Amino acid sequence: MGLSVPHLLVVLAIVVLVFGTKRLKTVGADLGDAIKGFRKAVKEAETDQAEPSGGLLSSAGAEERESVR
């Protein structure tokens, strides 16, 4: 027992009547920006993992080792 196309259209019409088209455009734009930011963060995380370990953590560890000597 799922939702058919006519049911979804009725729900969409009610949502448009309740929130209005201007508000829905704003929500859609905000949702799009959030998805875009999420994809960018995932891509950056993947490239960070692919790079050899020479980032901030390894250089901080080297400084610590030198200060101990």
C-alpha angles and dihedrals in degrees: 000000000000137000115278127207094264090052091051091049091053091050090048092050091051091049091051091049093048100043103023128228096272093056092045091053090053092048090048092051092048091049091050091051090049092051091047091051091048092051091048092051092049091049091049091049091051092050091047090054092047093054119087115258102270099115133115096295096056093046091049090051091051091053090050092051091050093050091052092057 
